[in-house]
Amino acid sequence: MTKHFTHIRQLNAEQGMHLVRRAKAMKDSRFTSSLLHGKTIMLIFEKASTRTRISFDIAVRQLGGGTIFMTPMESQLGRSEPLRDTARVLSRYADGMVVRTFGQQKLDELMAFGSIPVVNALTDQGHPCQVMSDMLTMYERTPNLASLTVAWVGDGNNMANSLVEAAMVFGFTLKLACPKGFGPDVELLAEAAASGANVFLMENPEEAVAGAHYVHTDVWASMGQEEEMRERVKVFSRYSVNEALMRKAAPGACFMHCLPAHRGEEVMEEVFEGQSSIVWDQAENRLHMQKAILEWVFTQE
């Protein structure tokens, strides 16, 4: 049976911690292997990328495989050829697909009509590889993830959705401060509540950050929402992470951002470049978590 990695909530607590610990071990040992020797992984990117593209490309190479990078510009991806046909053709050529796209339905169609593993490198609905990397970054500092309080400040976007899923799997408390009408997926929040996860949605950033061990944010307008930026600046003006807000957090709290960051908008320069910032550790850990996820996908349990 083909194994995919598309959502954090597809994992149980044991599997989630296995991936975090495995990624940490890979990082500590500078792990390489021949697991993907002779295999080719398609990197299918409809959205621009720096960290995701490079970390996955290097991860595949360090596991012994090769990559082909594919965008709509130089292919028939989702244009004159139906996506389902692309899925079936690529399954005859390659051994896996790492996909960074817009709607979740595109990822679902590639899985439904393809016959090779698919890894969700980002959709508008979730960013699971990034958030799993963030779990590694927090684990390195506080191994008991269930004891943590994490604050999210800003748009209830794909990152916020994946953090909700992570709270369901790893058991930490998640407090999300989002403007009214800009919260995470409503059905996902209901699922989290039904699961007993400690996930709380509010509008007040100070309330969300109070006592938090990690303060997380992202840009106010994600890719594809640029035309909304002028209006979003008005809506999100009180959701900027500055030093005053960080002082509301627990002593020694860390600031996190998936990057790229817009200094002076969702985060102030003094926080982003300050001692509490661990954004570069997050960026580095993309590589190690990507390797752990690829190993998990391509290893039959």
C-alpha positions as CSV (number, residue, x, y, z in Angstrom):
1,M,0.0,0.0,0.0
2,T,1.3,3.4,-1.0
3,K,2.2,5.6,2.0
4,H,1.7,9.4,1.8
5,F,2.5,12.3,4.2
6,T,-0.2,15.0,3.8
7,H,-1.4,16.0,7.3
8,I,0.1,16.0,10.7
9,R,-3.2,14.6,12.1
10,Q,-2.7,11.4,10.1
11,L,0.0,10.6,12.7
12,N,-0.7,9.2,16.2
13,A,1.3,10.5,19.1
14,E,3.8,7.6,18.9
15,Q,4.4,8.2,15.2
16,G,4.8,12.0,15.7
17,M,7.4,11.6,18.4
18,H,9.2,8.9,16.3
19,L,9.6,11.4,13.5
20,V,10.8,14.2,15.8
21,R,13.3,11.9,17.6
22,R,14.5,10.4,14.3
23,A,15.0,13.9,12.8
24,K,17.0,14.9,15.8
25,A,19.2,11.7,15.5
26,M,19.7,12.4,11.8
27,K,20.8,16.0,12.6
28,D,23.2,14.9,15.3
29,S,24.8,12.3,13.2
30,R,24.8,14.2,9.9
31,F,22.9,11.2,8.5
32,T,23.1,10.0,5.0
33,S,22.0,6.7,3.5
34,S,21.3,4.9,0.2
35,L,17.5,4.4,1.0
36,L,16.5,6.3,-2.2
37,H,19.4,5.0,-4.4
38,G,18.1,4.6,-7.9
39,K,14.9,6.5,-7.1
40,T,13.8,9.8,-8.6
41,I,11.5,12.2,-6.6
42,M,9.5,14.8,-8.5
43,L,9.5,18.2,-6.9
44,I,6.2,19.7,-8.2
45,F,6.0,23.4,-7.2
46,E,3.2,25.7,-8.2
47,K,4.4,28.2,-5.6
48,A,7.7,29.9,-5.4
49,S,10.1,28.5,-2.7
50,T,13.5,28.8,-1.1
51,R,13.6,26.7,2.0
52,T,11.2,24.0,1.0
53,R,12.7,23.4,-2.4
54,I,16.3,23.4,-1.3
55,S,15.8,21.4,1.8
56,F,13.8,18.7,0.0
57,D,16.3,18.6,-2.9
58,I,19.2,18.1,-0.5
59,A,17.3,15.7,1.7
60,V,16.6,13.4,-1.3
61,R,20.2,13.6,-2.3
62,Q,21.5,12.8,1.2
63,L,19.2,9.7,1.1
64,G,20.8,8.6,-2.1
65,G,18.1,9.7,-4.6
66,G,17.7,12.2,-7.4
67,T,15.2,15.0,-8.1
68,I,13.5,16.6,-11.0
69,F,12.0,20.1,-10.4
70,M,8.7,20.7,-12.2
71,T,6.6,23.9,-12.4
72,P,3.6,25.0,-14.5
73,M,6.0,27.2,-16.6
74,E,7.8,24.4,-18.3
75,S,5.2,21.6,-18.2
76,Q,1.5,20.8,-18.8
77,L,0.9,20.8,-15.0
78,G,-2.8,21.6,-14.6
79,R,-3.0,23.4,-17.9
80,S,-4.0,21.6,-21.1
81,E,-3.5,18.2,-19.5
82,P,-5.8,17.1,-16.6
83,L,-3.9,16.7,-13.3
84,R,-5.1,13.1,-13.0
85,D,-3.3,12.3,-16.3
86,T,-0.2,13.9,-15.0
87,A,-0.4,11.8,-11.9
88,R,-0.7,8.6,-13.9
89,V,2.2,9.5,-16.2
90,L,4.5,10.5,-13.4
91,S,3.8,7.3,-11.6
92,R,5.2,5.4,-14.6
93,Y,8.4,7.4,-14.5
94,A,9.2,8.5,-10.9
95,D,9.1,7.1,-7.4
96,G,7.6,9.9,-5.4
97,M,6.1,13.4,-5.6
98,V,6.8,16.3,-3.2
99,V,4.1,18.8,-4.0
100,R,3.8,22.6,-3.1
101,T,0.5,23.9,-4.5
102,F,-2.6,25.9,-3.8
103,G,-5.8,24.0,-3.2
104,Q,-5.7,20.8,-1.2
105,Q,-7.9,19.2,-3.9
106,K,-4.9,19.1,-6.3
107,L,-2.9,17.1,-3.8
108,D,-5.8,14.8,-3.3
109,E,-6.2,14.3,-7.0
110,L,-2.5,13.4,-7.4
111,M,-2.8,10.8,-4.7
112,A,-6.1,9.4,-6.0
113,F,-4.8,8.9,-9.6
114,G,-1.1,8.3,-8.9
115,S,0.4,5.2,-7.5
116,I,3.6,6.6,-5.9
117,P,4.0,8.4,-2.5
118,V,3.0,12.0,-2.2
119,V,4.4,14.4,0.4
120,N,2.6,17.7,1.1
121,A,5.2,20.4,0.9
122,L,2.5,23.1,1.3
123,T,-1.1,23.8,0.3
124,D,-3.4,26.7,1.2
125,Q,-4.8,24.4,3.9
126,G,-1.7,23.2,5.6
127,H,2.1,23.3,5.9
128,P,2.8,20.0,7.7
129,C,6.5,19.6,7.0
130,Q,7.3,23.1,8.3
131,V,5.3,22.5,11.5
132,M,6.9,19.1,12.0
133,S,10.3,20.9,11.7
134,D,9.0,23.3,14.3
135,M,8.2,20.4,16.6
136,L,11.9,19.4,16.3
137,T,13.0,22.9,17.0
138,M,11.0,23.1,20.2
139,Y,11.9,19.5,21.2
140,E,15.6,20.4,21.1
141,R,14.9,23.0,23.9
142,T,12.0,21.4,25.8
143,P,11.7,17.6,25.1
144,N,8.4,17.4,26.9
145,L,6.3,18.9,24.1
146,A,3.0,18.2,26.0
147,S,4.1,20.6,28.8
148,L,4.3,23.6,26.4
149,T,2.1,26.5,25.7
150,V,2.4,27.8,22.1
151,A,0.9,31.1,21.0
152,W,0.0,31.9,17.4
153,V,-0.4,35.6,16.5
154,G,-1.9,36.7,13.2
155,D,-3.7,35.1,10.2
156,G,-5.3,31.7,10.7
157,N,-3.6,30.4,7.6
158,N,-2.1,27.1,6.6
159,M,0.6,27.3,9.3
160,A,-2.1,27.9,11.9
161,N,-4.1,24.9,10.6
162,S,-1.0,22.6,10.9
163,L,-0.3,23.9,14.4
164,V,-3.8,22.9,15.4
165,E,-3.1,19.5,14.0
166,A,0.2,19.3,15.9
167,A,-1.5,20.2,19.1
168,M,-3.9,17.3,18.6
169,V,-0.9,14.9,18.1
170,F,1.7,16.2,20.5
171,G,-0.6,17.5,23.3
172,F,0.7,21.0,23.8
173,T,-1.6,23.9,24.6
174,L,-2.2,26.2,21.6
175,K,-3.6,29.7,21.9
176,L,-4.4,31.4,18.6
177,A,-5.0,35.1,18.4
178,C,-6.6,36.0,15.0
179,P,-8.8,38.8,13.9
180,K,-12.5,38.0,13.7
181,G,-13.1,36.2,10.4
182,F,-9.5,35.3,9.9
183,G,-9.3,32.2,12.1
184,P,-8.1,28.7,11.2
185,D,-10.4,26.2,9.4
186,V,-13.6,25.9,11.3
187,E,-14.1,22.2,10.8
188,L,-10.5,21.5,11.9
189,L,-11.1,23.5,15.1
190,A,-14.3,21.5,15.8
191,E,-12.3,18.3,15.2
192,A,-9.6,19.5,17.6
193,A,-12.3,20.3,20.3
194,A,-13.9,16.9,19.8
195,S,-10.5,15.2,20.3
196,G,-9.9,17.0,23.6
197,A,-7.0,19.0,22.3
198,N,-6.1,22.2,24.3
199,V,-6.7,24.6,21.4
200,F,-8.1,28.0,22.1
201,L,-9.1,30.7,19.6
202,M,-9.3,34.3,20.7
203,E,-8.9,37.8,19.2
204,N,-6.6,39.4,21.8
205,P,-2.8,38.9,21.1
206,E,-1.8,39.7,24.7
207,E,-4.2,37.0,26.0
208,A,-2.8,34.5,23.6
209,V,0.9,35.3,24.4
210,A,0.5,35.4,28.2
211,G,2.6,32.6,29.7
212,A,3.5,31.1,26.3
213,H,6.8,29.4,25.9
214,Y,6.9,29.9,22.1
215,V,5.4,32.8,20.1
216,H,4.8,32.0,16.5
217,T,3.6,34.2,13.6
218,D,3.6,34.4,9.8
219,V,3.1,37.0,7.1
220,W,-0.3,38.7,7.0
221,A,-0.9,37.9,3.3
222,S,0.1,34.5,2.0
223,M,1.0,33.8,-1.6
224,G,-2.1,34.3,-3.7
225,Q,-3.4,37.0,-1.3
226,E,-1.2,39.9,-2.3
227,E,-4.1,41.9,-3.7
228,E,-5.6,41.9,-0.2
229,M,-2.5,43.3,1.5
230,R,-3.7,46.9,1.9
231,E,-6.9,45.8,3.6
232,R,-5.1,43.2,5.7
233,V,-2.6,45.7,7.1
234,K,-5.5,47.6,8.6
235,V,-7.1,44.4,10.0
236,F,-3.8,43.0,11.4
237,S,-2.2,46.2,12.7
238,R,-2.5,45.1,16.4
239,Y,-1.2,41.6,15.6
240,S,2.5,42.6,15.2
241,V,4.9,40.7,17.5
242,N,7.0,43.4,19.2
243,E,9.1,43.5,22.4
244,A,6.2,44.6,24.5
245,L,4.2,41.6,23.4
246,M,7.1,39.2,23.9
247,R,7.3,40.5,27.5
248,K,3.8,39.0,28.1
249,A,5.2,35.5,27.3
250,A,6.9,33.2,29.8
251,P,10.5,34.1,30.9
252,G,12.9,32.9,28.2
253,A,10.1,32.5,25.6
254,C,11.3,32.0,22.0
255,F,10.1,33.7,18.8
256,M,9.3,31.5,15.8
257,H,8.6,32.3,12.1
258,C,8.4,30.0,9.1
259,L,10.0,32.7,6.8
260,P,10.1,34.7,4.7
261,A,9.4,37.5,7.2
262,H,8.1,41.0,6.6
263,R,10.0,43.0,9.2
264,G,7.9,45.9,10.5
265,E,4.6,44.1,9.8
266,E,3.9,40.8,11.5
267,V,7.2,41.1,13.5
268,M,9.4,44.0,14.5
269,E,13.1,44.0,13.7
270,E,14.2,44.0,17.3
271,V,12.3,40.7,17.9
272,F,13.2,39.0,14.7
273,E,16.9,39.8,15.2
274,G,16.8,39.5,19.0
275,Q,18.0,36.9,21.4
276,S,14.6,35.3,21.6
277,S,14.5,34.5,17.9
278,I,15.1,30.9,16.8
279,V,14.1,31.3,13.2
280,W,17.4,30.1,11.7
281,D,17.2,26.9,13.8
282,Q,13.7,26.4,12.3
283,A,15.0,26.9,8.8
284,E,17.9,24.5,9.3
285,N,15.6,21.8,10.8
286,R,13.6,21.7,7.6
287,L,16.4,19.6,6.1
288,H,16.5,17.1,9.0
289,M,12.8,16.7,9.3
290,Q,12.4,16.3,5.6
291,K,14.8,13.4,5.7
292,A,12.9,11.8,8.5
293,I,9.6,12.2,6.7
294,L,11.0,10.8,3.4
295,E,12.5,7.8,5.3
296,W,9.1,7.2,7.0
297,V,7.2,7.4,3.7
298,F,9.6,5.0,1.9
299,T,10.0,2.5,4.7
300,Q,7.2,0.0,5.0
301,E,6.1,-0.6,8.6
